[in-house]
Amino acid sequence: MQPKPELFASDYGAWFQDPLIVAAYPARPPYPPDVIDVLVSLVPGESRAVLDVGCGTGDIARRLAPRVARVDAIDASEAMLAAGRVAEGGDAANLNWMHSRVEDAPLDAAAYGLITAGESLHWLEWHAVMPRFARTLVPDGVLAIVDRAWDRPPPLHARLLPIFKRYSQAGTWQNVNLIDELHRRQLFEVLGRQQCGPQAWQPTMDEYIAARHSQRSFSRTHMGESRAQAFDAELRSAIEDACASGEIERNGDRLRLSVGATVTWGRPRG
């Protein structure tokens, strides 16, 4: 069995139980509204149940719940689930929070019309979960993988990338594509892809930096206090320079940024 790229090492998924990452998570930008529209359109009429894997605080699950029959939202981090339960929409009657590793969760065969994975599948054990997904989907159900980009506009990403590479807590910095990796291992057959957004996102500087610390690569706990402070200072300086040069705009104390996403759907294979 071919090992996963180091950047996607499953051990990193456990970092999302870190209280500091959980506390920073609400600073992330929301998925664009058309992401939810695309996901709803993928649910077949005869089975309106959805499984959201690696749900975190339920950024997708809570918004899907009003539009489908049932959402089972599963995550290995109880702290993430606790935050999701008290967030807007987290108490929906048809939203079932499940504390478990996806690899071990009790999943019924042919139970779901759609499985969603929002920025989570890369942490899972692919050869374990993809066959499980194939068995738990109805015959015309699909797995939808959602990837979110919030480095926009592009000049900002180019300016910040060297900082990200210097401070990343990952063992190595790799340019790898999740969909390509799954396809190459014959674990996923792509059926369609939809670009969503961009949607305006106007965080304060502090909110933007907090959002970065919600990512595994920039966990405050794993960086340590002095390194985290240096990372914050470099981000602030680079963003201030981007504002001064006109690469990005401000609205009062809020940065005028945008967030986009890609939904890729298809059939998981075992």
PyMOL commands that set and color helices and strands:
alter all, ss='L'
color gray80, all
select helices_A, chain A and resi 6-8+10-17+19-27+33-42+61-67+78-86+121-123+126-136+154-167+178-184+205-213+216-218+220-223+225-244
alter helices_A, ss='H'
color red, helices_A
select strands_A, chain A and resi 49-53+70-75+95-99+112-118+137-152+188-201+249-251+254-268
alter strands_A, ss='S'
color yellow, strands_A
deselect
rebuild
show_as cartoon
